[in-house]
């Protein structure tokens, strides 16, 4: 019963901020790699940010300096703080998890949350 429940999406003006949350259950969260992906209309799904169990992070070049990924191992939640939002950030954002120990294990996805940046 692996579940990834996303929240925090919505509409915001350019330059605004939004924080996405993903609550995980049914996994060993402390040993999982957590990632945020996004998919805009007509484009393929792209990796936005990842965070490993030890806190190491990775960001796509397009969001460096604007987005911050973090995790709370007590609440089993991963966050994506998005600042200085641009219209091109508009997309459905998805939470993904996979085992850090066994990368061949099944990965799981959330249902996605819509982020819209417009004037």
C-alpha positions as CSV (number, residue, x, y, z in Angstrom):
1,X,0.0,0.0,0.0
2,X,2.5,2.6,-1.1
3,X,1.0,6.0,-1.3
4,X,2.3,9.4,-2.3
5,X,-0.1,12.2,-1.5
6,X,0.7,15.5,-3.1
7,X,-0.6,18.9,-2.0
8,X,0.1,22.6,-2.3
9,X,-0.5,23.2,-6.0
10,X,-2.4,26.2,-7.3
11,X,-2.3,29.4,-9.2
12,X,0.2,32.2,-8.6
13,X,1.4,35.3,-10.3
14,X,4.9,35.5,-11.9
15,X,7.5,36.1,-9.1
16,X,5.3,34.5,-6.5
17,X,6.0,31.5,-4.4
18,X,4.4,28.1,-3.7
19,X,5.4,25.1,-1.6
20,X,4.5,21.6,-2.6
21,X,4.2,18.7,-0.2
22,X,4.3,14.9,-0.7
23,X,3.4,12.6,2.2
24,X,4.7,9.1,1.7
25,X,3.5,5.9,3.3
26,X,4.2,2.2,2.8
27,X,7.9,2.7,2.2
28,X,11.0,2.9,4.2
29,X,11.1,6.7,3.8
30,X,14.5,7.2,5.5
31,X,16.1,4.9,2.8
32,X,14.3,6.3,-0.2
33,X,15.3,8.8,-2.9
34,X,12.5,11.3,-3.3
35,X,12.1,13.4,-6.4
36,X,9.9,16.0,-8.0
37,X,9.1,15.8,-11.7
38,X,6.9,18.0,-13.9
39,X,5.2,17.8,-17.2
40,X,3.9,20.7,-19.2
41,X,1.5,20.3,-22.2
42,X,3.3,19.0,-25.3
43,X,6.5,18.3,-23.3
44,X,8.0,15.2,-21.8
45,X,8.2,14.7,-18.1
46,X,11.3,16.2,-16.7
47,X,13.2,15.8,-13.4
48,X,13.0,19.0,-11.3
49,X,14.8,18.0,-8.1
50,X,15.9,15.0,-6.0
51,X,17.0,14.5,-2.5
52,X,18.8,11.4,-1.1
53,X,18.6,10.0,2.4
54,X,21.7,11.8,3.5
55,X,20.4,15.1,2.3
56,X,22.3,15.3,-1.0
57,X,20.3,17.2,-3.6
58,X,20.1,17.6,-7.3
59,X,18.3,20.4,-9.3
60,X,17.6,20.9,-12.9
61,X,19.5,23.9,-14.3
62,X,16.2,25.7,-15.0
63,X,15.2,25.9,-11.3
64,X,18.6,26.3,-9.6
65,X,18.6,29.2,-7.2
66,X,14.8,29.3,-7.2
67,X,13.6,25.9,-6.0
68,X,14.6,24.1,-2.8
69,X,13.8,20.4,-2.1
70,X,13.8,19.2,1.5
71,X,12.6,16.2,3.5
72,X,11.2,15.5,7.0
73,X,12.0,11.9,8.0
74,X,9.7,12.2,11.0
75,X,6.7,13.2,9.0
76,X,7.7,11.1,6.0
77,X,7.2,14.2,3.8
78,X,9.2,15.8,1.0
79,X,8.8,19.4,0.1
80,X,9.5,21.6,-2.9
81,X,9.7,25.3,-2.1
82,X,9.3,27.2,-5.3
83,X,10.3,30.9,-5.4
84,X,10.5,33.5,-8.2
85,X,8.0,31.5,-10.2
86,X,7.9,32.0,-14.0
87,X,5.2,31.2,-16.5
88,X,7.4,28.4,-17.9
89,X,7.1,26.7,-14.5
90,X,3.5,25.9,-15.3
91,X,3.1,22.2,-15.3
92,X,1.7,19.2,-13.4
93,X,4.2,18.3,-10.7
94,X,4.7,14.7,-9.6
95,X,6.3,13.2,-6.6
96,X,8.3,10.0,-7.1
97,X,10.0,7.6,-4.7
98,X,12.5,4.7,-5.2
99,X,14.8,2.7,-3.0
100,X,18.2,4.2,-2.5
101,X,19.6,0.7,-1.7
102,X,18.1,-1.1,-4.6
103,X,17.6,1.1,-7.7
104,X,16.0,-1.8,-9.6
105,X,13.1,-1.9,-7.2
106,X,9.7,-0.6,-8.2
107,X,9.3,3.1,-8.2
108,X,6.1,4.8,-7.3
109,X,4.4,8.0,-8.4
110,X,1.9,10.4,-6.9
111,X,-1.1,11.6,-8.9
112,X,0.3,15.0,-9.5
113,X,-0.7,18.5,-8.6
114,X,-1.2,21.4,-11.0
115,X,0.9,24.6,-10.7
116,X,-0.1,27.5,-12.9
117,X,1.9,30.7,-13.1
118,X,0.2,33.5,-15.0
119,X,-0.6,37.2,-14.7
